[in-house]
């Protein structure tokens, strides 16, 4: 079982990496329970790939170390992704990593269980989870767990953060055991169905407004 953590933190030490560590510490053992061996955890620090991410857009392909990071994300059984908040949204480096990933493989995150998180200086930015991160990864076809985790500066000593971490990590762990798959629709399901047929299947007789107007005219 492979758990990959993507940290968008820029500083050392980083509150973003700290939140990543807390989430992974709970999710890794839970994903393999009751097996005492926890999931294998790999952490990707995006600040180490800033130049290579930029080169991917100009060269059209990733360099080897970044390609290895992309492979780790693609092959993971579950993902934890955490970004610091910049201008009420995810950081540019965080977004660029996933843009570059989708350029190389547009289905890299399809059906992938994912836990989203963010860090910021104030609780006012907590909506970044639902207004920025969740739409981004839904568009990329990832399966985002219901509970996201936002940590403001004042949250680190509060009990509420631990409760959110435990709930979100548990949700991710349960999905890692049975990851979602995308089914391809059959050709028959793509064929248009006549409206009269739909009404008949519902047990309703089709109406013919034009015929009724003709009778009234007479």
Buried (B, 14 or more C-beta within 10 A) or exposed (E): BBBBBBBBBBEEEBBBBBBBBBBBBBBBBBBBEEEEEBBBBBBBBBBEBBEBBEBBEEEEEBBEEBBEBBBBBBEBBBBBBBBBBBEEBBBBBBBBBBBBBBBBEEEBBBBBBBBBBBBBEEEEBBEBBEEBBBEBBEEBBBBBBEBBBBBBEEBEEEEEBEEBBBBBBBBBBBBBBEEEEEEEEEEEEEEEEEEEEEEEEEEEEEEEEEEEEEEEEE
